[in-house]
Amino acid sequence: MAEIWVYLEAMRAFLRAAEADAAPDGWGVYRPAWPPLDAARNLYPKIYPRLVEVIQQLCASGIVAIPTEADIRNPELAEDIRRYFQAARAEALGRIAIFRLAWDAALSAFAARQIQYERFFFGDPVRMAGLVFQTHDRTPDMDRVREFLARARTEAATGGDDAGL
């Protein structure tokens, strides 16, 4: 669950950064900042299959033994379902509903198609990664590395705290 939370917060951070850094374009229309959105659209297709895998692992074998609605409505099975599908902190029907949702998201035919869809929705992932490298200005980041190395050399030459760099 922590891994899912981390991905969710990363996507929220991308959205917030895109909104916070919005700026007017050439026609005076405010547009979200593209770099955080581009980062999100390059990362999400990679993490979506992992999110599905986490759901599968959390559910373990319980996800494959879900009673059908007909089973639940069958008076002869109701007591067994109530007893054997309950959990320490969840009654059977609530737990079955969660497993049904997990099945739809992680194991159904829809789930398999959705994984494939998310992988390629934004386009060819290799091409998208190449475009990021070609279109985004790397100069500020490269300058930051150069400044760090220059500072380290200066400190090493003057016997500063980080003389080992």
DSSP file (Angstrom, degrees, kcal/mol; ACC not computed):
  #  RESIDUE AA STRUCTURE BP1 BP2  ACC     N-H-->O    O-->H-N    N-H-->O    O-->H-N    TCO  KAPPA ALPHA  PHI   PSI    X-CA   Y-CA   Z-CA
    1    1 A M     >        0   0    0      0, 0.0     4,-2.5     0, 0.0     5,-0.2   0.000 360.0 360.0 360.0 -35.1    0.0    0.0    0.0
    2    2 A A  H  >  +     0   0    0      1,-0.2     4,-2.4     2,-0.2     5,-0.1   0.895 360.0  52.3 -62.8 -38.3    2.9    2.3    0.7
    3    3 A E  H  > S+     0   0    0      2,-0.2     4,-2.1     1,-0.2    -1,-0.2   0.915 109.2  49.0 -64.5 -42.1    4.2    1.9   -2.8
    4    4 A I  H  > S+     0   0    0      1,-0.2     4,-2.4     2,-0.2    -1,-0.2   0.920 110.7  51.6 -61.5 -43.1    0.7    2.8   -4.3
    5    5 A W  H  X S+     0   0    0     -4,-2.5     4,-2.7     1,-0.2     5,-0.2   0.905 107.0  53.1 -60.4 -42.8    0.7    5.8   -2.0
    6    6 A V  H  X S+     0   0    0     -4,-2.4     4,-2.2     1,-0.2    -1,-0.2   0.927 110.7  46.5 -60.4 -45.4    4.1    7.0   -3.2
    7    7 A Y  H  X S+     0   0    0     -4,-2.1     4,-2.3     2,-0.2    -1,-0.2   0.908 111.8  51.5 -63.9 -41.5    3.0    6.8   -6.9
    8    8 A L  H  X S+     0   0    0     -4,-2.4     4,-2.3     1,-0.2    -2,-0.2   0.934 111.6  46.4 -60.7 -46.5   -0.2    8.6   -6.1
    9    9 A E  H  X S+     0   0    0     -4,-2.7     4,-2.3     2,-0.2    -1,-0.2   0.851 109.7  54.5 -67.2 -33.6    1.7   11.4   -4.4
   10   10 A A  H  X S+     0   0    0     -4,-2.2     4,-2.3    -5,-0.2    -1,-0.2   0.931 109.7  47.0 -64.1 -44.2    4.2   11.6   -7.2
   11   11 A M  H  X S+     0   0    0     -4,-2.3     4,-2.2     1,-0.2    -2,-0.2   0.903 112.0  50.6 -64.6 -40.1    1.3   12.1   -9.7
   12   12 A R  H  X S+     0   0    0     -4,-2.3     4,-2.7     1,-0.2    -1,-0.2   0.890 109.4  51.6 -62.9 -38.5   -0.3   14.7   -7.5
   13   13 A A  H  X S+     0   0    0     -4,-2.3     4,-2.7     2,-0.2     5,-0.2   0.900 107.9  51.4 -66.4 -40.7    3.1   16.5   -7.2
   14   14 A F  H  X S+     0   0    0     -4,-2.3     4,-2.3     2,-0.2    -2,-0.2   0.934 112.4  46.7 -59.6 -45.5    3.4   16.6  -11.0
   15   15 A L  H  X S+     0   0    0     -4,-2.2     4,-2.3     2,-0.2    -2,-0.2   0.933 112.9  48.4 -62.7 -46.8    0.0   18.1  -11.3
   16   16 A R  H  X S+     0   0    0     -4,-2.7     4,-3.3     1,-0.2     5,-0.2   0.909 111.8  49.5 -62.0 -42.3    0.6   20.6   -8.6
   17   17 A A  H  X S+     0   0    0     -4,-2.7     4,-2.3     1,-0.2    16,-0.2   0.906 110.0  51.3 -64.0 -40.5    3.9   21.7  -10.2
   18   18 A A  H  < S+     0   0    0     -4,-2.3    15,-2.3    -5,-0.2    -1,-0.2   0.892 115.7  42.0 -63.7 -38.4    2.3   22.0  -13.6
   19   19 A E  H >< S+     0   0    0     -4,-2.3     3,-1.4    13,-0.2    -2,-0.2   0.923 114.8  49.1 -73.3 -44.6   -0.4   24.2  -12.1
   20   20 A A  H 3< S+     0   0    0     -4,-3.3    -2,-0.2     1,-0.3    -3,-0.2   0.842 115.0  44.7 -65.5 -33.4    1.9   26.3   -9.9
   21   21 A D  T 3< S+     0   0    0     -4,-2.3    -1,-0.3    -5,-0.2    -2,-0.2   0.201  82.7 137.8 -97.0  15.8    4.3   26.9  -12.8
   22   22 A A    <   +     0   0    0     -3,-1.4     8,-0.1    11,-0.1    -3,-0.1  -0.276  29.1 179.8 -59.2 148.2    1.6   27.8  -15.3
   23   23 A A  E     -A   31   0A   0      8,-2.0     8,-2.4     6,-0.1     2,-0.1  -0.982  33.2 -90.4-148.9 156.0    2.5   30.8  -17.5
   24   24 A P  E     -A   30   0A   0      0, 0.0     6,-0.3     0, 0.0     2,-0.1  -0.447  39.8-142.8 -69.6 141.8    0.8   32.7  -20.3
   25   25 A D    >   -     0   0    0      4,-2.2     3,-2.0    -2,-0.1     5,-0.0  -0.139  44.2 -72.0 -88.2-167.8    1.6   31.5  -23.8
   26   26 A G  T 3  S+     0   0    0      1,-0.3    -1,-0.0     2,-0.1     0, 0.0   0.661 135.1  48.6 -63.2 -17.1    2.2   33.7  -26.8
   27   27 A W  T 3  S-     0   0    0      2,-0.2    -1,-0.3     0, 0.0     3,-0.1   0.279 120.5-104.3-106.2   8.3   -1.6   34.5  -26.9
   28   28 A G  S <  S+     0   0    0     -3,-2.0     2,-0.5     1,-0.3    -2,-0.1   0.584  76.8 136.7  81.7   9.9   -1.9   35.4  -23.2
   29   29 A V        -     0   0    0     -6,-0.0    -4,-2.2     1,-0.0     2,-0.3  -0.793  57.2-122.5 -92.0 127.4   -3.6   32.1  -22.3
   30   30 A Y  E     -A   24   0A   0     -2,-0.5    -8,-0.1    -6,-0.3    -1,-0.0  -0.524  34.5-176.2 -70.9 131.1   -2.3   30.5  -19.1
   31   31 A R  E     -A   23   0A   0     -8,-2.4    -8,-2.0    -2,-0.3     3,-0.1  -0.960  29.2-105.0-127.0 144.6   -1.1   27.0  -19.8
   32   32 A P        -     0   0    0      0, 0.0   -13,-0.2     0, 0.0     2,-0.2  -0.300  49.2 -90.7 -63.5 153.4    0.2   24.5  -17.3
   33   33 A A     >  -     0   0    0    -15,-2.3     4,-0.8   -16,-0.2   -11,-0.1  -0.472  35.0-148.1 -65.1 132.2    4.0   23.9  -17.2
   34   34 A W  H  > S+     0   0    0     -2,-0.2     4,-2.9     1,-0.2     5,-0.3   0.880  82.7  68.0 -75.9 -39.2    4.8   21.2  -19.7
   35   35 A P  H  > S+     0   0    0      0, 0.0     4,-2.4     0, 0.0     5,-0.2   0.890 102.5  45.1 -54.9 -45.3    7.9   19.5  -18.0
   36   36 A P  H  > S+     0   0    0      0, 0.0     4,-2.2     0, 0.0    -2,-0.2   0.893 115.8  48.0 -65.7 -34.6    6.0   18.1  -15.0
   37   37 A L  H  X S+     0   0    0     -4,-0.8     4,-2.6    -3,-0.2     5,-0.2   0.890 111.4  50.1 -69.1 -37.9    3.2   16.8  -17.2
   38   38 A D  H  X S+     0   0    0     -4,-2.9     4,-1.2     2,-0.2    -1,-0.2   0.889 109.7  51.2 -66.5 -38.8    5.7   15.3  -19.6
   39   39 A A  H  X S+     0   0    0     -4,-2.4     4,-2.0    -5,-0.3     3,-0.3   0.930 111.3  48.5 -62.4 -43.9    7.4   13.6  -16.7
   40   40 A A  H  X S+     0   0    0     -4,-2.2     4,-2.9     1,-0.2    -2,-0.2   0.919 110.2  50.1 -63.0 -43.9    4.0   12.2  -15.5
   41   41 A R  H  < S+     0   0    0     -4,-2.6    -1,-0.2     1,-0.2    -2,-0.2   0.716 113.7  46.6 -72.6 -17.4    3.1   10.9  -19.0
   42   42 A N  H  < S+     0   0    0     -4,-1.2     4,-0.3    -3,-0.3    -1,-0.2   0.764 118.4  41.0 -87.5 -29.3    6.5    9.2  -19.3
   43   43 A L  H >X S+     0   0    0     -4,-2.0     4,-1.7    -5,-0.2     3,-1.4   0.893 102.6  65.3 -84.6 -42.2    6.3    7.6  -15.8
   44   44 A Y  H 3X S+     0   0    0     -4,-2.9     4,-2.5     1,-0.3     3,-0.2   0.867  96.1  55.2 -55.6 -44.9    2.7    6.5  -15.6
   45   45 A P  H 34 S+     0   0    0      0, 0.0    -1,-0.3     0, 0.0    -2,-0.1   0.784 111.2  48.2 -60.9 -22.6    2.8    3.9  -18.3
   46   46 A K  H <> S+     0   0    0     -3,-1.4     4,-0.5    -4,-0.3    -2,-0.2   0.830 115.7  41.3 -82.7 -34.2    5.7    2.3  -16.4
   47   47 A I  H  X S+     0   0    0     -4,-1.7     4,-2.5    -3,-0.2     5,-0.2   0.746  97.1  75.1 -89.0 -21.7    4.1    2.3  -13.0
   48   48 A Y  H  X S+     0   0    0     -4,-2.5     4,-2.1     1,-0.2     5,-0.2   0.938  97.0  47.5 -58.2 -48.4    0.5    1.3  -14.0
   49   49 A P  H  > S+     0   0    0      0, 0.0     4,-2.1     0, 0.0    -1,-0.2   0.874 111.6  53.0 -59.6 -33.1    1.5   -2.4  -14.5
   50   50 A R  H  X S+     0   0    0     -4,-0.5     4,-2.4     2,-0.2    -2,-0.2   0.897 105.2  53.7 -67.6 -39.1    3.3   -2.3  -11.2
   51   51 A L  H  X S+     0   0    0     -4,-2.5     4,-2.0     1,-0.2    -1,-0.2   0.914 109.5  48.5 -59.8 -42.5    0.1   -1.0   -9.5
   52   52 A V  H  X S+     0   0    0     -4,-2.1     4,-2.3     1,-0.2    -1,-0.2   0.910 110.1  51.9 -63.5 -42.1   -1.8   -3.9  -10.9
   53   53 A E  H  X S+     0   0    0     -4,-2.1     4,-2.5     1,-0.2    -2,-0.2   0.894 107.2  52.6 -62.1 -40.2    0.9   -6.3   -9.7
   54   54 A V  H  X S+     0   0    0     -4,-2.4     4,-2.8     2,-0.2    -1,-0.2   0.920 108.7  50.2 -62.1 -43.2    0.7   -4.8   -6.2
   55   55 A I  H  X S+     0   0    0     -4,-2.0     4,-2.1     1,-0.2    -2,-0.2   0.928 110.6  50.2 -60.2 -44.6   -3.0   -5.4   -6.1
   56   56 A Q  H  X S+     0   0    0     -4,-2.3     4,-1.4     1,-0.2    -2,-0.2   0.912 113.2  45.7 -60.1 -43.2   -2.5   -9.0   -7.2
   57   57 A Q  H  < S+     0   0    0     -4,-2.5    -2,-0.2     1,-0.2    -1,-0.2   0.886 111.2  51.7 -70.1 -38.6    0.1   -9.6   -4.5
   58   58 A L  H  < S+     0   0    0     -4,-2.8    -1,-0.2     1,-0.2    -2,-0.2   0.889 113.9  44.1 -63.8 -37.8   -2.0   -7.9   -1.8
   59   59 A C  H >< S+     0   0    0     -4,-2.1     3,-1.2    -5,-0.2     4,-0.4   0.739  87.6 178.1 -79.5 -22.8   -5.0  -10.1   -2.7
   60   60 A A  G ><  -     0   0    0     -4,-1.4     3,-1.0     1,-0.3     4,-0.2  -0.194  65.8 -24.4  52.3-142.1   -3.0  -13.3   -3.0
   61   61 A S  G >  S+     0   0    0      1,-0.2     3,-1.5     2,-0.1     4,-0.5   0.658 124.7  81.6 -77.2 -14.0   -5.1  -16.4   -3.8
   62   62 A G  G X  S+     0   0    0     -3,-1.2     3,-0.7     1,-0.3    -1,-0.2   0.761  81.6  65.4 -60.9 -23.9   -8.2  -14.8   -2.3
   63   63 A I  G <  S+     0   0    0     -3,-1.0     3,-0.4    -4,-0.4    -1,-0.3   0.716  99.7  50.4 -73.5 -19.6   -8.8  -12.9   -5.5
   64   64 A V  G <  S+     0   0    0     -3,-1.5    -1,-0.2     1,-0.2    -2,-0.2   0.516 103.3  59.0 -96.1  -4.7   -9.4  -16.1   -7.5
   65   65 A A    <   +     0   0    0     -3,-0.7    -1,-0.2    -4,-0.5    -2,-0.1  -0.262  69.1 145.8-117.3  45.7  -11.9  -17.7   -5.2
   66   66 A I        -     0   0    0     -3,-0.4     2,-0.1    33,-0.1    -3,-0.0  -0.700  47.4-125.2 -87.9 128.2  -14.6  -15.0   -5.2
   67   67 A P        -     0   0    0      0, 0.0     2,-0.1     0, 0.0    -1,-0.0  -0.402  26.3-119.4 -67.6 148.6  -18.2  -16.3   -5.0
   68   68 A T     >  -     0   0    0      1,-0.1     4,-2.2    -2,-0.1     5,-0.2  -0.292  26.4-104.3 -78.4 170.2  -20.6  -15.1   -7.7
   69   69 A E  H  > S+     0   0    0      1,-0.2     4,-2.3     2,-0.2     5,-0.2   0.887 124.7  55.3 -62.4 -37.7  -23.7  -13.1   -7.0
   70   70 A A  H  > S+     0   0    0      1,-0.2     4,-0.9     2,-0.2    -1,-0.2   0.896 107.0  50.3 -61.9 -39.1  -25.7  -16.2   -7.6
   71   71 A D  H >4 S+     0   0    0      1,-0.2     3,-0.6     2,-0.2     6,-0.3   0.927 110.1  49.7 -62.5 -44.3  -23.6  -18.0   -4.9
   72   72 A I  H 3< S+     0   0    0     -4,-2.2    -2,-0.2     1,-0.2    -1,-0.2   0.877 112.1  47.5 -64.0 -37.7  -24.2  -15.1   -2.5
   73   73 A R  H 3< S+     0   0    0     -4,-2.3    -1,-0.2    -5,-0.2    -2,-0.2   0.617  86.9 103.3 -79.6 -12.3  -28.0  -15.2   -3.1
   74   74 A N    XX  -     0   0    0     -4,-0.9     4,-1.4    -3,-0.6     3,-1.4  -0.613  64.0-152.2 -74.3 115.4  -28.2  -19.0   -2.7
   75   75 A P  H 3> S+     0   0    0      0, 0.0     4,-0.5     0, 0.0    -1,-0.2   0.780  94.1  59.5 -60.7 -26.7  -29.6  -19.7    0.8
   76   76 A E  H 34 S+     0   0    0      1,-0.2     4,-0.3     2,-0.1    -2,-0.1   0.759 114.3  35.3 -73.4 -23.0  -27.8  -23.0    1.0
   77   77 A L  H <> S+     0   0    0     -3,-1.4     4,-2.9    -6,-0.3     5,-0.3   0.586  92.0  91.9-102.8 -14.6  -24.4  -21.2    0.6
   78   78 A A  H  X S+     0   0    0     -4,-1.4     4,-2.6     1,-0.2     5,-0.2   0.873  88.3  45.6 -53.7 -46.6  -25.1  -18.0    2.5
   79   79 A E  H  X S+     0   0    0     -4,-0.5     4,-2.3     2,-0.2    -1,-0.2   0.913 114.3  48.2 -66.8 -42.3  -23.8  -19.3    5.9
   80   80 A D  H  > S+     0   0    0     -4,-0.3     4,-3.2     2,-0.2     5,-0.3   0.915 113.1  48.4 -63.6 -42.0  -20.7  -20.9    4.4
   81   81 A I  H  X S+     0   0    0     -4,-2.9     4,-1.8     1,-0.2    -2,-0.2   0.934 111.4  49.8 -62.8 -45.9  -19.9  -17.7    2.5
   82   82 A R  H  < S+     0   0    0     -4,-2.6    10,-0.4    -5,-0.3     4,-0.3   0.905 118.7  39.5 -58.9 -41.6  -20.5  -15.5    5.6
   83   83 A R  H  < S+     0   0    0     -4,-2.3     3,-0.4    -5,-0.2    -2,-0.2   0.931 121.7  37.2 -75.2 -48.3  -18.2  -17.8    7.6
   84   84 A Y  H  < S+     0   0    0     -4,-3.2    -3,-0.2     1,-0.2    -2,-0.2   0.605 116.4  48.8 -89.3 -12.2  -15.4  -18.6    5.2
   85   85 A F  S  < S+     0   0    0     -4,-1.8    -1,-0.2    -5,-0.3    -2,-0.1   0.389  86.4 103.9-107.9   3.5  -15.1  -15.3    3.4
   86   86 A Q        -     0   0    0     -3,-0.4     2,-0.3    -4,-0.3     5,-0.2  -0.393  55.2-153.8 -76.5 162.7  -14.9  -13.0    6.4
   87   87 A A  B >   -B   90   0B   0      3,-3.3     3,-0.8    -2,-0.1     5,-0.1  -0.765  35.9 -91.1-127.2 176.1  -11.6  -11.5    7.6
   88   88 A A  T 3  S+     0   0    0     -2,-0.3     3,-0.1     1,-0.2    -2,-0.0   0.864 126.4  18.0 -58.5 -36.4  -10.4  -10.3   10.9
   89   89 A R  T 3  S+     0   0    0      1,-0.1     2,-0.3     2,-0.1    -1,-0.2   0.085 120.9  63.1-125.4  24.3  -11.7   -6.8   10.2
   90   90 A A  B <  S-B   87   0B   0     -3,-0.8    -3,-3.3     4,-0.0    -1,-0.1  -0.973  71.4-128.9-150.6 133.0  -14.1   -7.3    7.4
   91   91 A E     >  -     0   0    0     -2,-0.3     4,-2.3    -5,-0.2     5,-0.2  -0.408  39.1-102.3 -75.4 161.9  -17.4   -9.1    7.1
   92   92 A A  H  > S+     0   0    0    -10,-0.4     4,-3.0     1,-0.2     5,-0.2   0.882 116.5  49.0 -55.6 -50.4  -17.7  -11.5    4.1
   93   93 A L  H  > S+     0   0    0      1,-0.2     4,-2.0     2,-0.2    -1,-0.2   0.890 113.4  47.2 -64.0 -38.7  -19.9   -9.3    1.8
   94   94 A G  H  > S+     0   0    0     -3,-0.2     4,-1.9     2,-0.2    -1,-0.2   0.907 114.2  47.5 -65.8 -41.2  -17.6   -6.3    2.2
   95   95 A R  H  X S+     0   0    0     -4,-2.3     4,-2.5     2,-0.2    -2,-0.2   0.898 110.5  51.7 -66.7 -41.0  -14.5   -8.4    1.6
   96   96 A I  H  X S+     0   0    0     -4,-3.0     4,-2.5    -5,-0.2    -1,-0.2   0.903 107.9  52.8 -62.8 -40.6  -16.1  -10.0   -1.4
   97   97 A A  H  X S+     0   0    0     -4,-2.0     4,-2.2    -5,-0.2    -1,-0.2   0.905 109.9  48.1 -62.3 -41.2  -16.9   -6.6   -2.9
   98   98 A I  H  X S+     0   0    0     -4,-1.9     4,-2.6     1,-0.2    -2,-0.2   0.924 112.5  48.4 -65.2 -43.8  -13.3   -5.5   -2.4
   99   99 A F  H  X S+     0   0    0     -4,-2.5     4,-2.7     2,-0.2    -2,-0.2   0.870 109.3  53.4 -64.6 -35.4  -12.0   -8.6   -4.0
  100  100 A R  H  X S+     0   0    0     -4,-2.5     4,-2.4     2,-0.2    -1,-0.2   0.924 110.5  46.8 -64.7 -43.3  -14.5   -8.2   -6.9
  101  101 A L  H  X S+     0   0    0     -4,-2.2     4,-2.0     2,-0.2    -2,-0.2   0.924 112.8  49.6 -62.3 -44.1  -13.2   -4.7   -7.5
  102  102 A A  H  X S+     0   0    0     -4,-2.6     4,-2.2     2,-0.2     5,-0.4   0.900 109.3  52.7 -61.9 -40.5   -9.6   -5.9   -7.3
  103  103 A W  H  X>S+     0   0    0     -4,-2.7     4,-2.6     1,-0.2     5,-2.1   0.940 109.0  49.2 -58.8 -47.9  -10.4   -8.7   -9.8
  104  104 A D  H  <5S+     0   0    0     -4,-2.4     7,-0.2     1,-0.2    -1,-0.2   0.878 118.2  40.0 -60.0 -38.1  -11.8   -6.1  -12.2
  105  105 A A  H  <5S+     0   0    0     -4,-2.0    -1,-0.2    -5,-0.2    -2,-0.2   0.735 130.7  22.0 -83.0 -23.8   -8.7   -4.0  -11.9
  106  106 A A  H  <5S+     0   0    0     -4,-2.2    -3,-0.2    -5,-0.2    -2,-0.2   0.673 129.7  19.0-123.7 -21.9   -6.1   -6.7  -11.8
  107  107 A L  T  <5S+     0   0    0     -4,-2.6    -3,-0.2    -5,-0.4    -4,-0.1   0.608  89.2  98.5-130.6 -16.8   -7.2  -10.0  -13.4
  108  108 A S  S  ><S-     0   0    0     -5,-2.1     4,-1.9     1,-0.1     5,-0.2  -0.116  84.9-103.8 -70.5 171.0  -10.2   -9.6  -15.6
  109  109 A A  H  > S+     0   0    0      1,-0.2     4,-2.2     2,-0.2     5,-0.2   0.887 125.8  55.5 -60.7 -38.1  -10.0   -9.4  -19.4
  110  110 A F  H  > S+     0   0    0      1,-0.2     4,-2.8     2,-0.2    -1,-0.2   0.922 104.5  53.3 -58.3 -43.9  -10.6   -5.7  -18.9
  111  111 A A  H  > S+     0   0    0     -7,-0.2     4,-2.2     1,-0.2    -2,-0.2   0.908 108.4  48.8 -60.5 -43.5   -7.6   -5.4  -16.6
  112  112 A A  H  X S+     0   0    0     -4,-1.9     4,-1.8     1,-0.2    -1,-0.2   0.919 113.8  46.0 -63.6 -43.3   -5.3   -7.0  -19.2
  113  113 A R  H  X S+     0   0    0     -4,-2.2     4,-2.7     1,-0.2    -2,-0.2   0.892 110.5  54.4 -65.3 -38.2   -6.5   -4.7  -21.9
  114  114 A Q  H  X S+     0   0    0     -4,-2.8     4,-2.9     2,-0.2     5,-0.2   0.887 105.1  52.7 -65.2 -39.0   -6.2   -1.7  -19.6
  115  115 A I  H  X S+     0   0    0     -4,-2.2     4,-1.8     2,-0.2    -1,-0.2   0.946 112.6  45.0 -60.1 -47.0   -2.6   -2.5  -18.9
  116  116 A Q  H  X S+     0   0    0     -4,-1.8     4,-1.2     1,-0.2    -2,-0.2   0.906 112.8  51.6 -63.6 -41.1   -1.8   -2.6  -22.6
  117  117 A Y  H >X S+     0   0    0     -4,-2.7     4,-1.5     1,-0.2     3,-0.6   0.939 109.7  48.5 -60.1 -49.0   -3.8    0.6  -23.1
  118  118 A E  H 3< S+     0   0    0     -4,-2.9     4,-0.4     1,-0.2    -1,-0.2   0.829 106.0  58.7 -64.8 -31.8   -1.9    2.5  -20.4
  119  119 A R  H 3< S+     0   0    0     -4,-1.8    -1,-0.2    -5,-0.2    -2,-0.2   0.850 122.9  21.4 -63.5 -33.5    1.4    1.4  -21.8
  120  120 A F  H X< S+     0   0    0     -4,-1.2     3,-0.9    -3,-0.6    -2,-0.2   0.362  89.6 104.1-121.0   4.3    0.8    2.9  -25.1
  121  121 A F  T 3< S+     0   0    0     -4,-1.5    -3,-0.1     1,-0.3    -2,-0.1   0.900  90.4  40.5 -56.1 -44.8   -1.9    5.6  -24.6
  122  122 A F  T 3  S-     0   0    0     -4,-0.4    -1,-0.3     1,-0.3     2,-0.2   0.566 126.2 -94.2 -82.9  -7.8    0.5    8.5  -24.8
  123  123 A G  S <  S-     0   0    0     -3,-0.9    -1,-0.3     4,-0.0     3,-0.0  -0.726  72.8 -14.7 124.7-175.8    2.4    6.9  -27.7
  124  124 A D     >  -     0   0    0     -2,-0.2     4,-2.7     1,-0.2     5,-0.2  -0.455  58.6-144.3 -62.2 119.6    5.5    4.7  -28.2
  125  125 A P  H  > S+     0   0    0      0, 0.0     4,-2.2     0, 0.0     5,-0.2   0.846  97.8  51.0 -59.8 -35.2    7.3    4.9  -24.8
  126  126 A V  H  > S+     0   0    0      2,-0.2     4,-2.1     1,-0.2     5,-0.1   0.925 112.3  46.3 -68.2 -43.0   10.8    4.8  -26.4
  127  127 A R  H  > S+     0   0    0      2,-0.2     4,-2.5     1,-0.2    -1,-0.2   0.910 111.3  52.5 -64.3 -41.9    9.9    7.6  -28.8
  128  128 A M  H  X S+     0   0    0     -4,-2.7     4,-2.1     1,-0.2    -2,-0.2   0.913 109.3  49.3 -61.4 -42.2    8.4    9.6  -25.9
  129  129 A A  H  X S+     0   0    0     -4,-2.2     4,-1.9     1,-0.2    -1,-0.2   0.905 110.8  50.4 -64.1 -40.2   11.6    9.2  -23.8
  130  130 A G  H  X S+     0   0    0     -4,-2.1     4,-2.0     1,-0.2    -2,-0.2   0.898 108.7  51.9 -63.3 -40.1   13.7   10.3  -26.8
  131  131 A L  H  X S+     0   0    0     -4,-2.5     4,-2.9     2,-0.2     5,-0.3   0.882 105.7  55.0 -64.7 -37.8   11.5   13.4  -27.3
  132  132 A V  H  X S+     0   0    0     -4,-2.1     4,-1.9     1,-0.2    -1,-0.2   0.941 109.8  46.9 -58.8 -46.0   11.9   14.4  -23.6
  133  133 A F  H  < S+     0   0    0     -4,-1.9    -1,-0.2     1,-0.2    -2,-0.2   0.874 117.9  42.4 -64.5 -36.6   15.7   14.3  -24.1
  134  134 A Q  H  < S+     0   0    0     -4,-2.0    -2,-0.2    -5,-0.1    -1,-0.2   0.832 120.2  38.2 -79.2 -33.2   15.5   16.3  -27.3
  135  135 A T  H  < S+     0   0    0     -4,-2.9     2,-0.4    -5,-0.1    -2,-0.2   0.725  95.1  82.6 -98.8 -22.4   12.9   18.9  -26.3
  136  136 A H  S  < S-     0   0    0     -4,-1.9     2,-0.7    -5,-0.3     3,-0.0  -0.678  81.1-116.6 -91.7 138.3   13.6   19.8  -22.6
  137  137 A D        +     0   0    0     -2,-0.4     4,-0.2     1,-0.2    -2,-0.1  -0.576  31.4 178.2 -72.3 112.1   16.3   22.3  -21.7
  138  138 A R     >  +     0   0    0     -2,-0.7     4,-2.7     1,-0.2     3,-0.3   0.468  55.1  99.2 -92.1  -3.5   18.9   20.4  -19.7
  139  139 A T  H  > S+     0   0    0      1,-0.2     4,-3.0     2,-0.2     5,-0.2   0.891  78.4  51.2 -55.6 -47.7   21.1   23.5  -19.4
  140  140 A P  H  > S+     0   0    0      0, 0.0     4,-2.0     0, 0.0    -1,-0.2   0.900 113.8  45.3 -60.0 -38.4   20.0   24.5  -15.8
  141  141 A D  H  > S+     0   0    0     -3,-0.3     4,-1.9    -4,-0.2    -2,-0.2   0.910 113.9  48.4 -70.1 -41.3   20.7   20.9  -14.6
  142  142 A M  H  X S+     0   0    0     -4,-2.7     4,-2.4     1,-0.2    -1,-0.2   0.902 111.1  51.3 -64.4 -39.9   24.0   20.7  -16.3
  143  143 A D  H  X S+     0   0    0     -4,-3.0     4,-2.8    -5,-0.2    -1,-0.2   0.898 106.8  54.2 -62.0 -40.3   25.0   24.1  -14.9
  144  144 A R  H  X S+     0   0    0     -4,-2.0     4,-2.1    -5,-0.2    -1,-0.2   0.900 109.7  47.0 -62.0 -41.1   24.0   22.9  -11.4
  145  145 A V  H  X S+     0   0    0     -4,-1.9     4,-2.6     2,-0.2    -1,-0.2   0.920 112.4  49.8 -66.2 -43.7   26.3   19.9  -11.7
  146  146 A R  H  X S+     0   0    0     -4,-2.4     4,-2.6     1,-0.2    -2,-0.2   0.913 110.8  49.7 -62.0 -42.2   29.2   22.1  -13.1
  147  147 A E  H  X S+     0   0    0     -4,-2.8     4,-2.6     2,-0.2    -1,-0.2   0.904 110.7  50.5 -62.7 -41.1   28.7   24.5  -10.2
  148  148 A F  H  X S+     0   0    0     -4,-2.1     4,-2.4     2,-0.2    -2,-0.2   0.942 112.4  45.9 -61.9 -47.7   28.8   21.7   -7.7
  149  149 A L  H  X S+     0   0    0     -4,-2.6     4,-2.4     2,-0.2    -2,-0.2   0.887 112.5  50.7 -64.9 -38.6   32.0   20.3   -9.2
  150  150 A A  H  X S+     0   0    0     -4,-2.6     4,-2.4     2,-0.2    -1,-0.2   0.921 111.2  48.6 -63.8 -43.3   33.7   23.7   -9.3
  151  151 A R  H  X S+     0   0    0     -4,-2.6     4,-2.6     1,-0.2    -2,-0.2   0.899 110.9  50.9 -63.2 -40.1   32.8   24.3   -5.7
  152  152 A A  H  X S+     0   0    0     -4,-2.4     4,-2.4     2,-0.2    -2,-0.2   0.908 110.4  48.8 -64.6 -41.5   34.2   20.9   -4.7
  153  153 A R  H  X S+     0   0    0     -4,-2.4     4,-2.4     2,-0.2    -2,-0.2   0.913 112.1  49.3 -64.1 -41.2   37.4   21.6   -6.6
  154  154 A T  H  X S+     0   0    0     -4,-2.4     4,-1.9     2,-0.2    -2,-0.2   0.930 112.3  47.1 -63.0 -45.9   37.7   25.0   -4.9
  155  155 A E  H  X>S+     0   0    0     -4,-2.6     5,-3.8     1,-0.2     4,-0.6   0.880 112.4  50.1 -64.6 -37.8   37.1   23.5   -1.4
  156  156 A A  H ><5S+     0   0    0     -4,-2.4     3,-0.5     3,-0.2    -1,-0.2   0.899 111.8  48.2 -66.3 -39.5   39.6   20.7   -2.1
  157  157 A A  H 3<5S+     0   0    0     -4,-2.4    -2,-0.2     1,-0.2    -1,-0.2   0.822 117.6  40.9 -70.7 -30.2   42.2   23.3   -3.2
  158  158 A T  H 3<5S-     0   0    0     -4,-1.9    -1,-0.2    -5,-0.2    -2,-0.2   0.381 115.6-109.9 -99.5   3.1   41.6   25.5   -0.2
  159  159 A G  T <<5 +     0   0    0     -4,-0.6    -3,-0.2    -3,-0.5     4,-0.1   0.809  59.9 166.7  74.8  28.9   41.3   22.6    2.3
  160  160 A G    > < -     0   0    0     -5,-3.8     3,-1.1    -6,-0.2    -1,-0.1   0.036  54.8 -81.7 -67.5-177.6   37.6   23.2    2.9
  161  161 A D  T 3  S+     0   0    0      1,-0.3     3,-0.3     2,-0.1     2,-0.2   0.813 129.2  47.7 -58.0 -34.6   35.3   20.7    4.6
  162  162 A D  T >   +     0   0    0      1,-0.2     3,-2.0     2,-0.1    -1,-0.3  -0.243  67.4 142.0-104.0  45.6   34.8   18.6    1.6
  163  163 A A  T <   +     0   0    0     -3,-1.1    -1,-0.2     1,-0.3    -2,-0.1   0.710  62.3  68.6 -61.6 -21.5   38.5   18.3    0.6
  164  164 A G  T 3         0   0    0     -3,-0.3    -1,-0.3     1,-0.3    -2,-0.1   0.610 360.0 360.0 -75.0 -11.4   38.0   14.7   -0.4
  165  165 A L    <         0   0    0     -3,-2.0    -1,-0.3   -13,-0.2    -2,-0.2   0.489 360.0 360.0 -79.5 360.0   35.9   15.6   -3.5
